[in-house]
Amino acid sequence: MSSESGYPTPLLPAQGYLTVARVARAHGVRGALRVQALTSTPQRMHALTTIYLSHTPDRAETLQAYTVARAQHDKGDYWLIFLEGVESREVAERLRGQYILVTLQDGVPLAEDEIYLFQVIGLTVITDSGLVLGRVVNVIETGANDVYVVQGELYGEVLIPAIESVVRQIDVEKGVMYITPLLGLLPNS
């Protein structure tokens, strides 16, 4: 699925949850799941106790709770997770493709000045001169820094580099991001 801008539409988790992995396939005959970590802290898999699975992680009513019996690292971004009640390959295979979520409380604690990437989506972007550019519709993760895709009526799509000299303040509670645009970032600037 793609947005108007042509960038992939982000799959946001249900409110109060974090998406941490996706089930790649069943592993072995005893119901193990081979999952791909989708988090910057994959070592968190060892500490999982309760997880939620769903094909549609953006809808809380579709989440199914499971108790983790054991988790172990496999290769690269992949982990083997054993769930209570999932004891055969056939049952595990039915979970293929589902996303694995945890509650925000079970997520990795953030520093006071940190937020999750999904919390940036939907923020209203305002320049230091008070000009409303639009809303963040996506986050592009590049090698150097993230880039916020902002869609608005005045300029259409604007790409905002997520660097300290540009992004001055993010207030998730108020739903706003304040920026100081670089010269040439906005048309006619």
N, C-alpha and C positions, 0 to 999 in steps of 0.2 A: 504494500500500500504506500502511495506517495502523496505528499501534500501538493498544493498548487505550485510551490516553488520547485518541485522535482526532487526534493530531498526526501528520504524515507520518513514517513510519519512516525513519531516516537510512540512506543507502546507504553503508556503510563500505567503504573500499578494502581489498584484500588486505594482509596484514601486510607491511610494508616498502615500501609504495607510497602515492602520493598521487594522487587524482583531480584533474586540472587542467582538463579540457574534455570536451565531448561533440560528436560529429560531427552537424551539423545536416543536411547534404546534400552532394552532389557539386557542384563549381563548374567550369563550362567543360567542354571536351572532352578535356583533357589529364590528368585524374585528380586535380585539386586537391580538397581537402576544405574546406568552409566549416564551421568549428567554433565553438562558443560556449564562451568561457572560463568556468570555474567556480571561479576562484581570485581571491583578493584582490590578487594581483600578476600581472595578465594580461601585462605586459611581458615576463614570463619566456618567453613563446612564442618570442621571437626567438632565445633561447639553446638551445632544445631540439635535441638530437642523436639520442637514442633515446627512443622512446615505446612504450607498450604499449596495445593496444586490446582491448576485450572488452565484450560485452553484460552480463556478470556480473562487475563489477570486484572483487567481494568474494571471488572464488575465483581464487587465483594460477594454478591449472592451466589456466584459460581465457584467460590473457593471451597475446597475439600481439605479438612485438617487430617494430618498424619503425624504419628509419633516416630521419630528417627531412632532406630535401634543402634545404628553404627554408620559412620562415614569414614572413608579412607581415600587418600589421594591416589589417582590412577596414573595418568600421563598428561603433561601440559596443563590445559585448563579443565581437564576431565577428572571427575570424582566418581567413586562408587558409593551409593547410598542404599542402605538397607532399612526398609520401613516395616514397622509392626503391622501385621495383617496382610502384607504383600509377600507371599511365600512360594510363588511359582512364577515361572517365566511367562506363562499366559497372562496372569494378572498384571505383572510388570509391563508387558508389552502393550497393554491397554492404556498405560500412562505415557506412552511415547508422545513427544511433542508438547507435553504440558509444561507450563512455567512453574517454577518453584518460588514461592514468596515466603517472607517472614514478616512479623509485625515490626513496626518502627522501633518498638521497645527492645526487640531482639536484634536489631541492627547494630552495626559497629558504632559505638559512641563517637559523635562528631565534636570537634573543638567548637568553642563558642562562636567563632567567626566562620564556620563551615556550614554548608547546606548540601543537600542531595541535588544532583543534576535535574531530576524530574521536577523539583520545586521551582526551577527557573521558568519552565513552560507555563505560559499564561500571564507572566508578569507584564505590566504596562511599563514601557521604557520612556523615560522623560529626560531630556537634555538639561544641562545646568542652567540654560536660559529659559526653561519652562516649556519647551516644545515637546508635545507628545508624539513620539515616532510610531507607536503601535504596540502590539503584543508579541512576546517571544513565542514562536510557533515550533521551534526546533532548536536543538543543540548539535552542532557538528563537532565531533571530537577529532582534532588534528594532532599531529605530533608535537607541535610547539605549544599551542594553547587552544582552548575551546573557542568556538565562534557561535554567537547567538544569532539565529535567524529571526528577524523582526518583521512582521507584516503590518502595514498601516495604510491609511487612506492617502496621506500626504505624499509619501515617497514610494509607496508599494513595498517591495522587499529591501531591507537594509541588513547588511551583515556586520555585526558588532563583535570585534575581538574581545575576548574575556581576559583583558589585561588590566592591571591596577591603574595605569594612566588613563584608561577609558572608563571602566566600570568603577564608579566612585562609591556606590552604596546599593545594597540589595536589602529590601525590607519585605520578607515573605509574608509577614502578618498583614501589612498594608497592600501587598500585591504589586509593588513597584520596584523598578531598577532605575537608578539615577546614573547618567553617563556624561562624560565630557568628550564629545566627538573629536577625533583626530581631524586635522585639516584634510579635506578631500573625501572624508567618510560619507558625508551627505551631499547630494547634488547641490550645486551653486554655493559650495562653501569654500 
